Amino acid sequence: MSIKIVGTGSTLPEKCVTNEDLTKLVDTSDEWIRERTGIGSRHVSTGETVDELAASACEKALADAGKSASEVELLLVATCSPECGIPGVACQVQSRLGASNAVAFDLNAACAGFLFALNTAWAYVEAGIYRNALIAGAEVLSKIVDWSDRGTCILFGDGAGAVYVEKCDRDGMLGFVQHADGSRGEVLRCDSRALKNPYADVSMKSPYVQMDGREVFAFAVRQVPAGIQEVLDKAGTEADDIDLFVLHQANYRIIEGIAKRLKQDISKFPVNLDRVGNMSSAAIPVLLDELNRAGRLKRGMKLVLSGFGAGLTWGACVLKW
Ligand code: ACO
């Protein structure tokens, strides 16, 4: 038994911020940002919340699948930038949608979050616990980005994507792998709250994203192709048989590096980061939705999805569309 994606949706905040706009905030240039990252613009929240964006993307995924909210049995939201610690975003989304029959909870594996949530849904379906799932990746990273740090504020964007999956007897997801290495967590970090209570007053490092860009780059181009090869082996297929590699949209140079290591033509690696930047857990489902709506995903195509990021976390899955 497996799961297949039968509906996709995505929502971005209205405001689009270009590289040129960023030159008014920090000492940078459109040329530098494009050359080093491939990013040209990104959407930034002017009030849209993570749950609002996630709910909107979920509504579109349900509509695309021809399903109603009351049919959903499992509702997962992958995010690392929720507005509140409690309740979870998934519960807020459940309430917005009226998905009252669904169990709802969040999952945080940073930029690998959506992929890990998809794998989690598969495991639940495989175990016979649920028959379907609505899975969103949603972020408002603009509130955890230091807008005076030119090394990071140029990279990120806000948005949400979602997929509706249901059990299938054959094809669908063919295999997945996922990994974590907490010992390298310091290379990409964001503290949330300092410990302050009547018995302790401990200062925190920074409430904003802190990143060692070179280390993250090296991790991604080395570990991700190895993870993809691992899942290809597990699924009994090879890179040449894959139609599209839908990767986390962190940086165009990272995607180029991965394509090169896998000896695959770059045309098999669709990108939207030029328009939306790095949206962490929202990146893969937003790109999937764009491809789906553009008619680029045909039934029977073989896809690799791969997410990677803070944690460090990384993973991949192979699926037949
Ligand atoms: N504009 C102009 N100059 C800049 C900017 C900027 N926005 N940012 C940094 N610089 C400067 C630096 O200050 C430095 O100047 P110096 O030589 O005078 O000290 C110079 O450019 C080179 O800086 P580096 O950090 O070494 O630049 P690098 O070539 O490594 O590029 C980048 C930085 C783009 C962040 C790169 O390391 C990278 O892509 N890393 C991957 C990080 C990533 O994708 N993170 C996303 C989150 S994690 C994830 O999603 C997987």
py3Dmol code that shows the C-alpha trace and the ligand (Angstrom):
import py3Dmol

protein = """\
ATOM      1  CA  MET A   1       0.000   0.000   0.000  1.00  0.00           C
ATOM      2  CA  SER A   2       1.152   3.534  -0.683  1.00  0.00           C
ATOM      3  CA  ILE A   3      -0.123   7.103  -1.017  1.00  0.00           C
ATOM      4  CA  LYS A   4      -0.549   9.300  -4.044  1.00  0.00           C
ATOM      5  CA  ILE A   5      -0.892  13.054  -4.334  1.00  0.00           C
ATOM      6  CA  VAL A   6      -4.304  13.877  -5.777  1.00  0.00           C
ATOM      7  CA  GLY A   7      -4.492  17.632  -5.143  1.00  0.00           C
ATOM      8  CA  THR A   8      -2.112  20.581  -4.706  1.00  0.00           C
ATOM      9  CA  GLY A   9      -2.477  24.214  -3.668  1.00  0.00           C
ATOM     10  CA  SER A  10      -0.371  27.216  -2.739  1.00  0.00           C
ATOM     11  CA  THR A  11      -0.707  30.782  -1.487  1.00  0.00           C
ATOM     12  CA  LEU A  12       1.863  33.560  -1.293  1.00  0.00           C
ATOM     13  CA  PRO A  13       1.556  36.876   0.535  1.00  0.00           C
ATOM     14  CA  GLU A  14       0.611  39.731  -1.756  1.00  0.00           C
ATOM     15  CA  LYS A  15       3.707  41.844  -1.309  1.00  0.00           C
ATOM     16  CA  CYS A  16       6.613  41.062  -3.615  1.00  0.00           C
ATOM     17  CA  VAL A  17      10.038  42.405  -2.619  1.00  0.00           C
ATOM     18  CA  THR A  18      12.684  42.622  -5.348  1.00  0.00           C
ATOM     19  CA  ASN A  19      16.453  42.537  -4.902  1.00  0.00           C
ATOM     20  CA  GLU A  20      16.412  46.196  -5.889  1.00  0.00           C
ATOM     21  CA  ASP A  21      14.056  46.888  -2.937  1.00  0.00           C
ATOM     22  CA  LEU A  22      16.582  45.204  -0.609  1.00  0.00           C
ATOM     23  CA  THR A  23      19.359  47.546  -1.718  1.00  0.00           C
ATOM     24  CA  LYS A  24      17.454  50.232   0.214  1.00  0.00           C
ATOM     25  CA  LEU A  25      17.764  48.174   3.422  1.00  0.00           C
ATOM     26  CA  VAL A  26      21.255  46.658   3.255  1.00  0.00           C
ATOM     27  CA  ASP A  27      24.503  47.082   1.332  1.00  0.00           C
ATOM     28  CA  THR A  28      23.865  44.640  -1.505  1.00  0.00           C
ATOM     29  CA  SER A  29      23.023  44.538  -5.207  1.00  0.00           C
ATOM     30  CA  ASP A  30      20.704  42.683  -7.556  1.00  0.00           C
ATOM     31  CA  GLU A  31      23.769  41.355  -9.352  1.00  0.00           C
ATOM     32  CA  TRP A  32      25.370  39.917  -6.173  1.00  0.00           C
ATOM     33  CA  ILE A  33      22.168  38.224  -5.029  1.00  0.00           C
ATOM     34  CA  ARG A  34      21.352  36.741  -8.451  1.00  0.00           C
ATOM     35  CA  GLU A  35      24.889  35.520  -9.026  1.00  0.00           C
ATOM     36  CA  ARG A  36      25.316  33.849  -5.608  1.00  0.00           C
ATOM     37  CA  THR A  37      21.785  32.537  -5.089  1.00  0.00           C
ATOM     38  CA  GLY A  38      19.647  32.795  -8.253  1.00  0.00           C
ATOM     39  CA  ILE A  39      17.024  34.743  -6.305  1.00  0.00           C
ATOM     40  CA  GLY A  40      15.400  37.792  -7.938  1.00  0.00           C
ATOM     41  CA  SER A  41      12.417  38.473  -5.671  1.00  0.00           C
ATOM     42  CA  ARG A  42      10.422  36.972  -2.826  1.00  0.00           C
ATOM     43  CA  HIS A  43       6.998  37.462  -1.210  1.00  0.00           C
ATOM     44  CA  VAL A  44       6.906  38.975   2.264  1.00  0.00           C
ATOM     45  CA  SER A  45       4.008  39.025   4.708  1.00  0.00           C
ATOM     46  CA  THR A  46       2.463  42.381   5.554  1.00  0.00           C
ATOM     47  CA  GLY A  47       0.104  40.703   8.008  1.00  0.00           C
ATOM     48  CA  GLU A  48      -0.673  37.287   6.560  1.00  0.00           C
ATOM     49  CA  THR A  49      -0.069  34.647   9.234  1.00  0.00           C
ATOM     50  CA  VAL A  50       1.316  31.114   8.889  1.00  0.00           C
ATOM     51  CA  ASP A  51      -2.067  29.537   9.645  1.00  0.00           C
ATOM     52  CA  GLU A  52      -3.879  31.860   7.230  1.00  0.00           C
ATOM     53  CA  LEU A  53      -1.474  31.039   4.389  1.00  0.00           C
ATOM     54  CA  ALA A  54      -1.530  27.325   5.235  1.00  0.00           C
ATOM     55  CA  ALA A  55      -5.336  27.214   5.369  1.00  0.00           C
ATOM     56  CA  SER A  56      -5.608  28.975   2.028  1.00  0.00           C
ATOM     57  CA  ALA A  57      -3.148  26.543   0.392  1.00  0.00           C
ATOM     58  CA  CYS A  58      -5.043  23.605   1.955  1.00  0.00           C
ATOM     59  CA  GLU A  59      -8.381  24.871   0.624  1.00  0.00           C
ATOM     60  CA  LYS A  60      -6.923  24.979  -2.878  1.00  0.00           C
ATOM     61  CA  ALA A  61      -5.430  21.473  -2.522  1.00  0.00           C
ATOM     62  CA  LEU A  62      -8.812  20.118  -1.400  1.00  0.00           C
ATOM     63  CA  ALA A  63     -10.568  21.839  -4.297  1.00  0.00           C
ATOM     64  CA  ASP A  64      -7.994  20.430  -6.731  1.00  0.00           C
ATOM     65  CA  ALA A  65      -8.595  16.937  -5.321  1.00  0.00           C
ATOM     66  CA  GLY A  66     -12.380  17.412  -5.338  1.00  0.00           C
ATOM     67  CA  LYS A  67     -12.564  16.674  -1.606  1.00  0.00           C
ATOM     68  CA  SER A  68     -14.273  18.395   1.306  1.00  0.00           C
ATOM     69  CA  ALA A  69     -12.584  19.345   4.584  1.00  0.00           C
ATOM     70  CA  SER A  70     -14.774  16.956   6.567  1.00  0.00           C
ATOM     71  CA  GLU A  71     -13.258  13.989   4.700  1.00  0.00           C
ATOM     72  CA  VAL A  72      -9.705  14.720   5.931  1.00  0.00           C
ATOM     73  CA  GLU A  73      -8.430  12.203   8.494  1.00  0.00           C
ATOM     74  CA  LEU A  74      -4.904  13.543   9.146  1.00  0.00           C
ATOM     75  CA  LEU A  75      -3.847  17.192   8.905  1.00  0.00           C
ATOM     76  CA  LEU A  76      -0.129  17.922   9.178  1.00  0.00           C
ATOM     77  CA  VAL A  77       1.547  21.324   9.002  1.00  0.00           C
ATOM     78  CA  ALA A  78       5.315  21.551   8.615  1.00  0.00           C
ATOM     79  CA  THR A  79       6.619  24.892   9.822  1.00  0.00           C
ATOM     80  CA  CYS A  80       9.521  26.431  11.712  1.00  0.00           C
ATOM     81  CA  SER A  81       7.960  29.893  11.994  1.00  0.00           C
ATOM     82  CA  PRO A  82       4.593  29.573  13.765  1.00  0.00           C
ATOM     83  CA  GLU A  83       3.063  32.730  15.258  1.00  0.00           C
ATOM     84  CA  CYS A  84       2.411  30.998  18.557  1.00  0.00           C
ATOM     85  CA  GLY A  85       3.980  28.150  20.492  1.00  0.00           C
ATOM     86  CA  ILE A  86       0.520  26.824  21.292  1.00  0.00           C
ATOM     87  CA  PRO A  87      -1.861  25.924  19.790  1.00  0.00           C
ATOM     88  CA  GLY A  88      -0.183  24.252  16.850  1.00  0.00           C
ATOM     89  CA  VAL A  89      -0.706  25.730  13.378  1.00  0.00           C
ATOM     90  CA  ALA A  90      -2.359  22.504  12.207  1.00  0.00           C
ATOM     91  CA  CYS A  91      -5.097  22.953  14.848  1.00  0.00           C
ATOM     92  CA  GLN A  92      -5.609  26.555  13.717  1.00  0.00           C
ATOM     93  CA  VAL A  93      -5.857  25.362  10.115  1.00  0.00           C
ATOM     94  CA  GLN A  94      -8.280  22.606  11.113  1.00  0.00           C
ATOM     95  CA  SER A  95     -10.515  25.239  12.681  1.00  0.00           C
ATOM     96  CA  ARG A  96     -10.286  27.576   9.663  1.00  0.00           C
ATOM     97  CA  LEU A  97     -11.180  24.733   7.275  1.00  0.00           C
ATOM     98  CA  GLY A  98     -13.778  23.054   9.447  1.00  0.00           C
ATOM     99  CA  ALA A  99     -11.828  19.796   9.111  1.00  0.00           C
ATOM    100  CA  SER A 100     -13.330  18.585  12.364  1.00  0.00           C
ATOM    101  CA  ASN A 101     -12.803  14.868  11.666  1.00  0.00           C
ATOM    102  CA  ALA A 102      -9.051  15.247  11.242  1.00  0.00           C
ATOM    103  CA  VAL A 103      -6.375  14.787  13.861  1.00  0.00           C
ATOM    104  CA  ALA A 104      -4.071  17.774  13.486  1.00  0.00           C
ATOM    105  CA  PHE A 105      -0.506  18.451  14.579  1.00  0.00           C
ATOM    106  CA  ASP A 106       2.649  20.284  13.529  1.00  0.00           C
ATOM    107  CA  LEU A 107       6.016  18.932  12.532  1.00  0.00           C
ATOM    108  CA  ASN A 108       9.261  20.909  12.495  1.00  0.00           C
ATOM    109  CA  ALA A 109      12.210  19.638  10.495  1.00  0.00           C
ATOM    110  CA  ALA A 110      12.993  23.089   9.042  1.00  0.00           C
ATOM    111  CA  CYS A 111      13.465  22.958   5.256  1.00  0.00           C
ATOM    112  CA  ALA A 112      13.009  19.171   5.260  1.00  0.00           C
ATOM    113  CA  GLY A 113       9.714  19.571   7.145  1.00  0.00           C
ATOM    114  CA  PHE A 114       7.284  19.074   4.285  1.00  0.00           C
ATOM    115  CA  LEU A 115       9.096  15.984   3.067  1.00  0.00           C
ATOM    116  CA  PHE A 116       9.180  14.497   6.568  1.00  0.00           C
ATOM    117  CA  ALA A 117       5.441  15.250   6.951  1.00  0.00           C
ATOM    118  CA  LEU A 118       4.711  13.515   3.639  1.00  0.00           C
ATOM    119  CA  ASN A 119       6.697  10.488   4.788  1.00  0.00           C
ATOM    120  CA  THR A 120       4.854  10.541   8.119  1.00  0.00           C
ATOM    121  CA  ALA A 121       1.505  10.520   6.311  1.00  0.00           C
ATOM    122  CA  TRP A 122       2.656   7.560   4.250  1.00  0.00           C
ATOM    123  CA  ALA A 123       3.667   5.664   7.396  1.00  0.00           C
ATOM    124  CA  TYR A 124       0.237   6.273   8.979  1.00  0.00           C
ATOM    125  CA  VAL A 125      -1.555   5.113   5.827  1.00  0.00           C
ATOM    126  CA  GLU A 126       0.747   2.098   5.473  1.00  0.00           C
ATOM    127  CA  ALA A 127      -0.027   1.151   9.084  1.00  0.00           C
ATOM    128  CA  GLY A 128      -3.738   1.277   8.268  1.00  0.00           C
ATOM    129  CA  ILE A 129      -4.424   4.102  10.739  1.00  0.00           C
ATOM    130  CA  TYR A 130      -5.638   6.769   8.277  1.00  0.00           C
ATOM    131  CA  ARG A 131      -6.748   6.654   4.644  1.00  0.00           C
ATOM    132  CA  ASN A 132      -5.864  10.197   3.618  1.00  0.00           C
ATOM    133  CA  ALA A 133      -3.974  13.294   4.717  1.00  0.00           C
ATOM    134  CA  LEU A 134      -3.790  16.996   4.054  1.00  0.00           C
ATOM    135  CA  ILE A 135      -0.201  18.175   4.369  1.00  0.00           C
ATOM    136  CA  ALA A 136       0.978  21.783   4.311  1.00  0.00           C
ATOM    137  CA  GLY A 137       4.369  23.448   4.447  1.00  0.00           C
ATOM    138  CA  ALA A 138       3.921  27.053   5.588  1.00  0.00           C
ATOM    139  CA  GLU A 139       6.291  29.801   6.685  1.00  0.00           C
ATOM    140  CA  VAL A 140       6.428  33.469   7.574  1.00  0.00           C
ATOM    141  CA  LEU A 141      10.206  33.539   7.837  1.00  0.00           C
ATOM    142  CA  SER A 142      10.279  37.313   7.500  1.00  0.00           C
ATOM    143  CA  LYS A 143       9.627  37.585  11.237  1.00  0.00           C
ATOM    144  CA  ILE A 144      12.664  35.498  12.181  1.00  0.00           C
ATOM    145  CA  VAL A 145      15.013  37.108   9.667  1.00  0.00           C
ATOM    146  CA  ASP A 146      17.334  39.925  10.727  1.00  0.00           C
ATOM    147  CA  TRP A 147      16.583  42.565   8.092  1.00  0.00           C
ATOM    148  CA  SER A 148      19.888  44.294   8.797  1.00  0.00           C
ATOM    149  CA  ASP A 149      21.929  41.148   8.017  1.00  0.00           C
ATOM    150  CA  ARG A 150      22.689  41.102   4.289  1.00  0.00           C
ATOM    151  CA  GLY A 151      24.020  37.550   4.545  1.00  0.00           C
ATOM    152  CA  THR A 152      20.572  36.127   5.356  1.00  0.00           C
ATOM    153  CA  CYS A 153      17.759  38.635   4.650  1.00  0.00           C
ATOM    154  CA  ILE A 154      18.252  38.293   0.900  1.00  0.00           C
ATOM    155  CA  LEU A 155      17.559  34.551   0.958  1.00  0.00           C
ATOM    156  CA  PHE A 156      14.156  33.969   2.474  1.00  0.00           C
ATOM    157  CA  GLY A 157      10.523  34.368   1.471  1.00  0.00           C
ATOM    158  CA  ASP A 158       7.076  33.701   2.962  1.00  0.00           C
ATOM    159  CA  GLY A 159       4.369  31.383   1.617  1.00  0.00           C
ATOM    160  CA  ALA A 160       2.523  28.098   1.917  1.00  0.00           C
ATOM    161  CA  GLY A 161       1.907  25.025  -0.184  1.00  0.00           C
ATOM    162  CA  ALA A 162      -0.220  21.950   0.440  1.00  0.00           C
ATOM    163  CA  VAL A 163      -1.025  18.539  -0.964  1.00  0.00           C
ATOM    164  CA  TYR A 164      -3.926  16.172  -0.393  1.00  0.00           C
ATOM    165  CA  VAL A 165      -2.867  12.514  -0.439  1.00  0.00           C
ATOM    166  CA  GLU A 166      -4.843   9.301  -0.270  1.00  0.00           C
ATOM    167  CA  LYS A 167      -4.020   5.636  -0.092  1.00  0.00           C
ATOM    168  CA  CYS A 168      -3.454   3.721  -3.285  1.00  0.00           C
ATOM    169  CA  ASP A 169      -2.782   0.057  -3.959  1.00  0.00           C
ATOM    170  CA  ARG A 170       0.092   0.512  -6.402  1.00  0.00           C
ATOM    171  CA  ASP A 171       2.506   3.192  -7.605  1.00  0.00           C
ATOM    172  CA  GLY A 172       2.232   6.493  -5.700  1.00  0.00           C
ATOM    173  CA  MET A 173       5.193   6.846  -3.327  1.00  0.00           C
ATOM    174  CA  LEU A 174       7.827   4.218  -4.072  1.00  0.00           C
ATOM    175  CA  GLY A 175      10.319   4.848  -1.280  1.00  0.00           C
ATOM    176  CA  PHE A 176      11.739   7.424   1.107  1.00  0.00           C
ATOM    177  CA  VAL A 177      14.792   8.127   3.229  1.00  0.00           C
ATOM    178  CA  GLN A 178      15.279  10.707   5.955  1.00  0.00           C
ATOM    179  CA  HIS A 179      18.250  11.700   8.062  1.00  0.00           C
ATOM    180  CA  ALA A 180      19.222  14.057  10.863  1.00  0.00           C
ATOM    181  CA  ASP A 181      22.535  15.194  12.321  1.00  0.00           C
ATOM    182  CA  GLY A 182      21.978  17.313  15.417  1.00  0.00           C
ATOM    183  CA  SER A 183      25.708  17.591  16.059  1.00  0.00           C
ATOM    184  CA  ARG A 184      25.882  20.149  13.220  1.00  0.00           C
ATOM    185  CA  GLY A 185      22.843  22.140  14.354  1.00  0.00           C
ATOM    186  CA  GLU A 186      24.797  25.319  15.067  1.00  0.00           C
ATOM    187  CA  VAL A 187      25.381  26.088  11.373  1.00  0.00           C
ATOM    188  CA  LEU A 188      21.781  27.230  10.995  1.00  0.00           C
ATOM    189  CA  ARG A 189      20.020  28.319  14.129  1.00  0.00           C
ATOM    190  CA  CYS A 190      17.295  30.587  15.462  1.00  0.00           C
ATOM    191  CA  ASP A 191      16.468  30.821  19.175  1.00  0.00           C
ATOM    192  CA  SER A 192      12.852  31.403  20.123  1.00  0.00           C
ATOM    193  CA  ARG A 193      12.599  32.539  23.751  1.00  0.00           C
ATOM    194  CA  ALA A 194      15.020  33.118  26.588  1.00  0.00           C
ATOM    195  CA  LEU A 195      14.525  31.201  29.831  1.00  0.00           C
ATOM    196  CA  LYS A 196      13.102  33.744  32.260  1.00  0.00           C
ATOM    197  CA  ASN A 197      11.241  32.611  35.342  1.00  0.00           C
ATOM    198  CA  PRO A 198      11.446  33.336  39.082  1.00  0.00           C
ATOM    199  CA  TYR A 199      14.420  30.951  39.311  1.00  0.00           C
ATOM    200  CA  ALA A 200      16.389  31.638  36.154  1.00  0.00           C
ATOM    201  CA  ASP A 201      17.271  34.432  33.752  1.00  0.00           C
ATOM    202  CA  VAL A 202      19.270  33.003  30.876  1.00  0.00           C
ATOM    203  CA  SER A 203      19.994  35.157  27.851  1.00  0.00           C
ATOM    204  CA  MET A 204      19.620  33.670  24.397  1.00  0.00           C
ATOM    205  CA  LYS A 205      21.900  33.909  21.399  1.00  0.00           C
ATOM    206  CA  SER A 206      19.591  35.584  18.898  1.00  0.00           C
ATOM    207  CA  PRO A 207      15.907  35.507  18.035  1.00  0.00           C
ATOM    208  CA  TYR A 208      16.917  35.755  14.370  1.00  0.00           C
ATOM    209  CA  VAL A 209      18.295  33.270  11.859  1.00  0.00           C
ATOM    210  CA  GLN A 210      22.055  32.803  12.273  1.00  0.00           C
ATOM    211  CA  MET A 211      23.763  30.940   9.454  1.00  0.00           C
ATOM    212  CA  ASP A 212      27.172  29.760   8.383  1.00  0.00           C
ATOM    213  CA  GLY A 213      26.380  29.929   4.665  1.00  0.00           C
ATOM    214  CA  ARG A 214      29.472  28.090   3.472  1.00  0.00           C
ATOM    215  CA  GLU A 215      28.896  25.156   5.830  1.00  0.00           C
ATOM    216  CA  VAL A 216      25.247  24.926   4.775  1.00  0.00           C
ATOM    217  CA  PHE A 217      26.289  25.014   1.126  1.00  0.00           C
ATOM    218  CA  ALA A 218      28.886  22.267   1.604  1.00  0.00           C
ATOM    219  CA  PHE A 219      26.404  20.102   3.545  1.00  0.00           C
ATOM    220  CA  ALA A 220      23.741  20.431   0.847  1.00  0.00           C
ATOM    221  CA  VAL A 221      25.867  19.601  -2.184  1.00  0.00           C
ATOM    222  CA  ARG A 222      27.482  16.635  -0.442  1.00  0.00           C
ATOM    223  CA  GLN A 223      24.665  15.070   1.573  1.00  0.00           C
ATOM    224  CA  VAL A 224      21.638  15.634  -0.654  1.00  0.00           C
ATOM    225  CA  PRO A 225      22.867  13.722  -3.743  1.00  0.00           C
ATOM    226  CA  ALA A 226      23.920  10.857  -1.442  1.00  0.00           C
ATOM    227  CA  GLY A 227      20.406  10.827   0.071  1.00  0.00           C
ATOM    228  CA  ILE A 228      18.826  10.891  -3.384  1.00  0.00           C
ATOM    229  CA  GLN A 229      21.024   8.009  -4.556  1.00  0.00           C
ATOM    230  CA  GLU A 230      20.039   6.083  -1.425  1.00  0.00           C
ATOM    231  CA  VAL A 231      16.311   6.506  -2.105  1.00  0.00           C
ATOM    232  CA  LEU A 232      16.744   5.639  -5.795  1.00  0.00           C
ATOM    233  CA  ASP A 233      18.446   2.385  -4.773  1.00  0.00           C
ATOM    234  CA  LYS A 234      15.722   1.694  -2.232  1.00  0.00           C
ATOM    235  CA  ALA A 235      12.993   2.238  -4.825  1.00  0.00           C
ATOM    236  CA  GLY A 236      14.843   0.066  -7.341  1.00  0.00           C
ATOM    237  CA  THR A 237      15.245   2.833  -9.887  1.00  0.00           C
ATOM    238  CA  GLU A 238      17.971   5.181 -11.107  1.00  0.00           C
ATOM    239  CA  ALA A 239      18.489   8.860 -11.722  1.00  0.00           C
ATOM    240  CA  ASP A 240      18.176   8.503 -15.503  1.00  0.00           C
ATOM    241  CA  ASP A 241      14.624   7.149 -15.029  1.00  0.00           C
ATOM    242  CA  ILE A 242      13.501  10.211 -13.057  1.00  0.00           C
ATOM    243  CA  ASP A 243      11.541  12.819 -15.018  1.00  0.00           C
ATOM    244  CA  LEU A 244      11.805  15.671 -12.506  1.00  0.00           C
ATOM    245  CA  PHE A 245      13.798  16.369  -9.354  1.00  0.00           C
ATOM    246  CA  VAL A 246      11.685  18.680  -7.188  1.00  0.00           C
ATOM    247  CA  LEU A 247      14.216  19.956  -4.675  1.00  0.00           C
ATOM    248  CA  HIS A 248      14.071  22.335  -1.759  1.00  0.00           C
ATOM    249  CA  GLN A 249      14.609  25.789  -3.256  1.00  0.00           C
ATOM    250  CA  ALA A 250      17.502  27.144  -1.189  1.00  0.00           C
ATOM    251  CA  ASN A 251      19.930  28.367  -3.765  1.00  0.00           C
ATOM    252  CA  TYR A 252      20.357  27.817  -7.517  1.00  0.00           C
ATOM    253  CA  ARG A 253      24.043  26.986  -7.105  1.00  0.00           C
ATOM    254  CA  ILE A 254      23.147  24.225  -4.647  1.00  0.00           C
ATOM    255  CA  ILE A 255      20.673  22.780  -7.163  1.00  0.00           C
ATOM    256  CA  GLU A 256      23.313  22.962  -9.912  1.00  0.00           C
ATOM    257  CA  GLY A 257      25.811  21.192  -7.651  1.00  0.00           C
ATOM    258  CA  ILE A 258      23.343  18.405  -6.887  1.00  0.00           C
ATOM    259  CA  ALA A 259      22.435  17.962 -10.582  1.00  0.00           C
ATOM    260  CA  LYS A 260      26.117  17.694 -11.420  1.00  0.00           C
ATOM    261  CA  ARG A 261      26.812  15.071  -8.764  1.00  0.00           C
ATOM    262  CA  LEU A 262      23.840  13.020  -9.951  1.00  0.00           C
ATOM    263  CA  LYS A 263      25.051  13.458 -13.568  1.00  0.00           C
ATOM    264  CA  GLN A 264      21.633  14.780 -14.591  1.00  0.00           C
ATOM    265  CA  ASP A 265      20.725  17.614 -16.911  1.00  0.00           C
ATOM    266  CA  ILE A 266      19.764  20.782 -15.051  1.00  0.00           C
ATOM    267  CA  SER A 267      16.541  20.961 -17.119  1.00  0.00           C
ATOM    268  CA  LYS A 268      15.193  18.101 -14.961  1.00  0.00           C
ATOM    269  CA  PHE A 269      15.409  20.380 -11.894  1.00  0.00           C
ATOM    270  CA  PRO A 270      12.530  22.884 -11.997  1.00  0.00           C
ATOM    271  CA  VAL A 271      13.082  26.119 -10.057  1.00  0.00           C
ATOM    272  CA  ASN A 272      10.924  28.930  -8.763  1.00  0.00           C
ATOM    273  CA  LEU A 273      13.362  30.381  -6.239  1.00  0.00           C
ATOM    274  CA  ASP A 274      14.075  33.236  -8.643  1.00  0.00           C
ATOM    275  CA  ARG A 275      10.527  34.493  -7.875  1.00  0.00           C
ATOM    276  CA  VAL A 276       9.904  33.249  -4.325  1.00  0.00           C
ATOM    277  CA  GLY A 277      13.273  32.826  -2.583  1.00  0.00           C
ATOM    278  CA  ASN A 278      13.813  30.162   0.053  1.00  0.00           C
ATOM    279  CA  MET A 279      10.506  29.412   1.807  1.00  0.00           C
ATOM    280  CA  SER A 280      11.833  26.546   3.930  1.00  0.00           C
ATOM    281  CA  SER A 281       9.120  23.915   4.425  1.00  0.00           C
ATOM    282  CA  ALA A 282       6.814  25.674   1.936  1.00  0.00           C
ATOM    283  CA  ALA A 283       9.306  25.446  -0.928  1.00  0.00           C
ATOM    284  CA  ILE A 284       8.577  21.928  -2.218  1.00  0.00           C
ATOM    285  CA  PRO A 285       4.742  22.022  -2.051  1.00  0.00           C
ATOM    286  CA  VAL A 286       4.599  25.479  -3.662  1.00  0.00           C
ATOM    287  CA  LEU A 287       6.834  24.318  -6.518  1.00  0.00           C
ATOM    288  CA  LEU A 288       4.802  21.100  -6.891  1.00  0.00           C
ATOM    289  CA  ASP A 289       1.616  23.142  -7.113  1.00  0.00           C
ATOM    290  CA  GLU A 290       3.094  25.459  -9.740  1.00  0.00           C
ATOM    291  CA  LEU A 291       4.202  22.469 -11.824  1.00  0.00           C
ATOM    292  CA  ASN A 292       0.828  20.774 -11.402  1.00  0.00           C
ATOM    293  CA  ARG A 293      -1.137  23.868 -12.434  1.00  0.00           C
ATOM    294  CA  ALA A 294       1.178  24.467 -15.388  1.00  0.00           C
ATOM    295  CA  GLY A 295       0.347  20.932 -16.613  1.00  0.00           C
ATOM    296  CA  ARG A 296       3.961  19.790 -16.286  1.00  0.00           C
ATOM    297  CA  LEU A 297       3.110  16.764 -14.142  1.00  0.00           C
ATOM    298  CA  LYS A 298       1.664  13.897 -16.168  1.00  0.00           C
ATOM    299  CA  ARG A 299       0.290  10.728 -14.602  1.00  0.00           C
ATOM    300  CA  GLY A 300       2.978   8.032 -14.590  1.00  0.00           C
ATOM    301  CA  MET A 301       5.914  10.475 -14.399  1.00  0.00           C
ATOM    302  CA  LYS A 302       8.594   9.573 -11.863  1.00  0.00           C
ATOM    303  CA  LEU A 303       9.551  12.342  -9.448  1.00  0.00           C
ATOM    304  CA  VAL A 304      12.149  12.714  -6.730  1.00  0.00           C
ATOM    305  CA  LEU A 305      11.326  15.178  -3.954  1.00  0.00           C
ATOM    306  CA  SER A 306      14.175  16.197  -1.670  1.00  0.00           C
ATOM    307  CA  GLY A 307      14.238  18.514   1.345  1.00  0.00           C
ATOM    308  CA  PHE A 308      17.255  19.595   3.403  1.00  0.00           C
ATOM    309  CA  GLY A 309      18.104  22.224   5.955  1.00  0.00           C
ATOM    310  CA  ALA A 310      18.470  23.163   9.599  1.00  0.00           C
ATOM    311  CA  GLY A 311      18.852  20.406  12.123  1.00  0.00           C
ATOM    312  CA  LEU A 312      20.659  19.350  10.112  1.00  0.00           C
ATOM    313  CA  THR A 313      17.943  17.342   8.396  1.00  0.00           C
ATOM    314  CA  TRP A 314      17.670  15.898   4.906  1.00  0.00           C
ATOM    315  CA  GLY A 315      15.701  13.319   3.031  1.00  0.00           C
ATOM    316  CA  ALA A 316      14.136  12.333  -0.257  1.00  0.00           C
ATOM    317  CA  CYS A 317      11.327  10.292  -1.718  1.00  0.00           C
ATOM    318  CA  VAL A 318      10.545   8.772  -5.108  1.00  0.00           C
ATOM    319  CA  LEU A 319       6.985   8.873  -6.350  1.00  0.00           C
ATOM    320  CA  LYS A 320       5.008   8.045  -9.442  1.00  0.00           C
ATOM    321  CA  TRP A 321       2.681  10.967 -10.193  1.00  0.00           C
TER     322      TRP A 321
END
"""
ligand_1 = """\
51
ACO
N 25.413 41.453 -0.790
C 26.680 41.769 -1.015
N 27.719 41.203 -0.365
C 27.425 40.242 0.538
C 26.103 39.851 0.828
C 25.076 40.508 0.119
N 23.780 40.194 0.307
N 26.131 38.881 1.761
C 27.431 38.662 2.066
N 28.205 39.491 1.326
C 29.649 39.610 1.343
C 30.267 39.128 2.623
O 30.239 40.131 3.620
C 31.667 38.816 2.177
O 32.396 40.007 2.120
P 33.957 40.041 2.550
O 34.624 39.103 1.588
O 34.273 41.460 2.378
O 33.958 39.549 3.956
C 31.481 38.295 0.764
O 30.203 38.788 0.334
C 31.499 36.810 0.656
O 30.649 36.291 1.687
P 30.371 34.776 1.824
O 29.411 34.546 2.948
O 31.667 34.036 1.856
O 29.637 34.516 0.436
P 29.310 33.171 -0.258
O 29.919 33.119 -1.597
O 29.522 31.990 0.646
O 27.743 33.325 -0.486
C 25.694 32.552 0.458
C 26.879 33.467 0.632
C 24.914 32.986 -0.763
C 24.793 32.666 1.684
C 26.221 31.109 0.280
O 27.107 30.774 1.309
C 25.132 30.133 0.234
O 24.373 30.095 -0.698
N 25.064 29.264 1.225
C 23.952 28.351 1.353
C 23.065 28.909 2.378
C 21.632 28.700 2.147
O 21.158 28.378 1.072
N 20.904 28.878 3.222
C 19.491 28.773 3.174
C 18.974 28.236 4.422
S 19.373 26.597 4.622
C 18.572 25.733 3.549
O 17.511 26.110 3.115
C 19.186 24.500 3.138
"""
view = py3Dmol.view(width=600, height=400)
view.addModel(protein, "pdb")
view.setStyle({"model": 0}, {"cartoon": {"style": "trace"}})
view.addModel(ligand_1, "xyz")
view.setStyle({"model": 1}, {"stick": {}})
view.zoomTo()
view.show()
